[in-house]
Amino acid sequence: MKTGVCSITFRQHNPRQLIDLVVESGLAAIEWGGDIHVPHGEIGLARSVGQWTRNAGLSVSSYGSYYKVFDEAGRLQEFDPVLESTLELGTDTVRIWAGGRGSSAADEGYRQRFVEAARCIARQAEAQNVKVALEFHRNTLTDSNESTAQLLQEINQPNLYTYWQPIYWGPDLGCRLRGLELLKEKILNLHVFHWNYDASKPKPIDRRPLEEGAQDWAQYLTVSLPERTRYALIEFVRADDPRQFLEDARTLIKWVEHQEEK
């Protein structure tokens, strides 16, 4: 398990500023986001950001593309620019979203269209030795343990994986642990955070210091995952505060080192 951060954690930073901050944190890698820092198809920028990252002694864990397969009108989006940016960054992993509808809101036709499109995307990436990982997120087809497992089985591509994060929109520890066990053969990277969630509030998400989630994360990290290169990536911090990020980074490094000692 290697440690890192998603660049979207600090959308307000430019790539060089973020690299400097991550070097200070002691984390090992950055997942560069496709929404702000490395937009799809900006090949020269992707190449430069990848090189700056490696020159600083860091790895590019993955490309967090924000590619949703379909646009708002339901049309298939072009994948070529996403794959090209992934390759120019110098990473072998691209994260995509499992569409733009929740599993309970998507009819069978929508789901089948996604399965067929994702299979083609995974095969296209496989030809370039790239792994495709689905975001594990609400309001997509991977918004529950069961729907994610079914989707991976339906697409049935060896280079297709899923990310994992605590299901904050269904805050039951048992459900989260069952999901880790159910999906573990296909879990690639982890998104790491600790949030309180209250749907009754105008702002339902309350980002907390990562250390407050120590009890839960101690259980998540004890689930035995298959041997492969894997990153635990901090995703968002309390108040978007760099000082909180440095504290959370120290916490994550401590947890991972503790697991390795066992």
NORKA-V846839 format. One record per residue. RES is the residue in three letters. SS is DSSP state (h for helix, s for strand, l for the rest). PHI is phi as a letter, one per 20 degrees, with the letter a starting at -180 (* if undefined). PSI is psi in whole degrees, 0 to 359 (none if undefined). Layout:
((RES & SS & PHI & PSI) (RES & SS & PHI & PSI))
This chain:
((MET & l & * & 123) (LYS & s & d & 160) (THR & s & d & 153) (GLY & s & a & 193) (VAL & s & b & 149) (CYS & s & e & 132) (SER & h & f & 336) (ILE & h & f & 345) (THR & h & g & 328) (PHE & h & c & 70) (ARG & l & f & 336) (GLN & l & f & 349) (HIS & l & e & 144) (ASN & l & e & 166) (PRO & h & g & 318) (ARG & h & f & 321) (GLN & h & f & 318) (LEU & h & f & 318) (ILE & h & g & 315) (ASP & h & g & 319) (LEU & h & f & 319) (VAL & h & f & 322) (VAL & h & g & 315) (GLU & h & f & 326) (SER & h & f & 335) (GLY & l & n & 358) (LEU & l & f & 164) (ALA & l & d & 344) (ALA & s & b & 164) (ILE & s & c & 133) (GLU & s & e & 114) (TRP & s & e & 133) (GLY & s & e & 147) (GLY & l & e & 357) (ASP & l & e & 324) (ILE & l & c & 303) (HIS & l & f & 319) (VAL & l & c & 78) (PRO & l & f & 151) (HIS & l & g & 133) (GLY & l & n & 353) (GLU & l & e & 79) (ILE & h & f & 316) (GLY & h & f & 319) (LEU & h & f & 315) (ALA & h & g & 317) (ARG & h & f & 317) (SER & h & f & 314) (VAL & h & f & 318) (GLY & h & f & 318) (GLN & h & f & 319) (TRP & h & g & 320) (THR & h & f & 311) (ARG & h & f & 324) (ASN & h & f & 333) (ALA & l & e & 1) (GLY & l & n & 14) (LEU & l & d & 165) (SER & s & d & 154) (VAL & s & e & 105) (SER & s & f & 325) (SER & s & a & 169) (TYR & s & d & 112) (GLY & s & e & 89) (SER & s & f & 333) (TYR & s & m & 22) (TYR & s & f & 125) (LYS & l & d & 9) (VAL & l & m & 308) (PHE & s & d & 147) (ASP & l & e & 184) (GLU & l & f & 334) (ALA & l & e & 2) (GLY & l & n & 8) (ARG & l & e & 145) (LEU & s & f & 129) (GLN & l & e & 147) (GLU & l & f & 134) (PHE & l & e & 339) (ASP & h & g & 312) (PRO & h & f & 328) (VAL & h & f & 314) (LEU & h & f & 320) (GLU & h & f & 318) (SER & h & f & 321) (THR & h & g & 312) (LEU & h & f & 320) (GLU & h & f & 330) (LEU & h & f & 337) (GLY & l & n & 33) (THR & l & c & 159) (ASP & l & d & 17) (THR & s & c & 131) (VAL & s & c & 132) (ARG & s & e & 131) (ILE & s & c & 164) (TRP & l & e & 149) (ALA & l & e & 65) (GLY & l & m & 193) (GLY & l & c & 22) (ARG & l & c & 143) (GLY & l & f & 157) (SER & l & f & 328) (SER & l & e & 341) (ALA & l & e & 345) (ALA & l & e & 129) (ASP & l & f & 173) (GLU & h & f & 326) (GLY & h & f & 316) (TYR & h & f & 315) (ARG & h & f & 318) (GLN & h & f & 321) (ARG & h & f & 320) (PHE & h & f & 316) (VAL & h & g & 313) (GLU & h & f & 318) (ALA & h & f & 316) (ALA & h & f & 325) (ARG & h & f & 317) (CYS & h & f & 318) (ILE & h & f & 314) (ALA & h & f & 320) (ARG & h & f & 321) (GLN & h & f & 317) (ALA & h & f & 322) (GLU & h & g & 325) (ALA & l & f & 339) (GLN & l & d & 16) (ASN & l & l & 39) (VAL & l & d & 136) (LYS & s & e & 142) (VAL & s & d & 130) (ALA & s & c & 132) (LEU & s & e & 137) (GLU & l & f & 138) (PHE & l & e & 96) (HIS & l & b & 150) (ARG & l & f & 158) (ASN & l & m & 27) (THR & l & c & 178) (LEU & l & f & 353) (THR & l & d & 47) (ASP & l & e & 4) (SER & l & b & 161) (ASN & h & g & 312) (GLU & h & f & 317) (SER & h & f & 322) (THR & h & f & 314) (ALA & h & f & 318) (GLN & h & f & 318) (LEU & h & f & 315) (LEU & h & f & 321) (GLN & h & f & 320) (GLU & h & f & 320) (ILE & h & f & 317) (ASN & l & l & 56) (GLN & l & c & 134) (PRO & l & f & 335) (ASN & l & e & 14) (LEU & s & d & 129) (TYR & s & c & 184) (THR & s & c & 151) (TYR & s & e & 171) (TRP & s & c & 141) (GLN & l & b & 158) (PRO & l & g & 133) (ILE & l & f & 86) (TYR & h & f & 335) (TRP & h & e & 356) (GLY & h & c & 75) (PRO & l & f & 66) (ASP & l & c & 117) (LEU & h & g & 321) (GLY & h & f & 318) (CYS & h & f & 319) (ARG & h & f & 316) (LEU & h & f & 323) (ARG & h & f & 323) (GLY & h & f & 318) (LEU & h & g & 317) (GLU & h & f & 318) (LEU & h & f & 321) (LEU & h & d & 358) (LYS & h & g & 330) (GLU & h & f & 340) (LYS & h & d & 8) (ILE & s & f & 127) (LEU & s & e & 278) (ASN & s & d & 164) (LEU & s & d & 139) (HIS & s & e & 126) (VAL & s & d & 125) (PHE & l & a & 171) (HIS & l & c & 114) (TRP & s & c & 147) (ASN & s & e & 143) (TYR & s & c & 127) (ASP & l & c & 103) (ALA & l & f & 342) (SER & l & f & 349) (LYS & l & e & 151) (PRO & l & g & 322) (LYS & l & d & 91) (PRO & l & f & 337) (ILE & s & e & 127) (ASP & s & d & 104) (ARG & s & f & 131) (ARG & l & d & 159) (PRO & l & g & 140) (LEU & h & g & 326) (GLU & h & g & 331) (GLU & h & f & 342) (GLY & h & e & 16) (ALA & h & g & 319) (GLN & h & f & 316) (ASP & h & f & 313) (TRP & h & f & 333) (ALA & h & f & 325) (GLN & h & f & 319) (TYR & h & g & 316) (LEU & l & f & 350) (THR & l & e & 350) (VAL & l & f & 126) (SER & l & f & 113) (LEU & l & d & 153) (PRO & l & g & 151) (GLU & l & f & 116) (ARG & l & a & 162) (THR & l & f & 127) (ARG & l & b & 143) (TYR & s & d & 137) (ALA & s & e & 111) (LEU & s & d & 120) (ILE & s & f & 131) (GLU & l & c & 104) (PHE & l & m & 147) (VAL & l & c & 164) (ARG & h & g & 125) (ALA & h & m & 18) (ASP & h & l & 37) (ASP & l & e & 120) (PRO & h & g & 326) (ARG & h & f & 322) (GLN & h & f & 322) (PHE & h & f & 314) (LEU & h & f & 323) (GLU & h & f & 315) (ASP & h & f & 323) (ALA & h & f & 317) (ARG & h & f & 321) (THR & h & f & 312) (LEU & h & f & 316) (ILE & h & g & 317) (LYS & h & f & 315) (TRP & h & f & 314) (VAL & h & f & 318) (GLU & h & f & 323) (HIS & h & f & 319) (GLN & h & f & 322) (GLU & h & f & 334) (GLU & h & f & 342) (LYS & l & f & none))
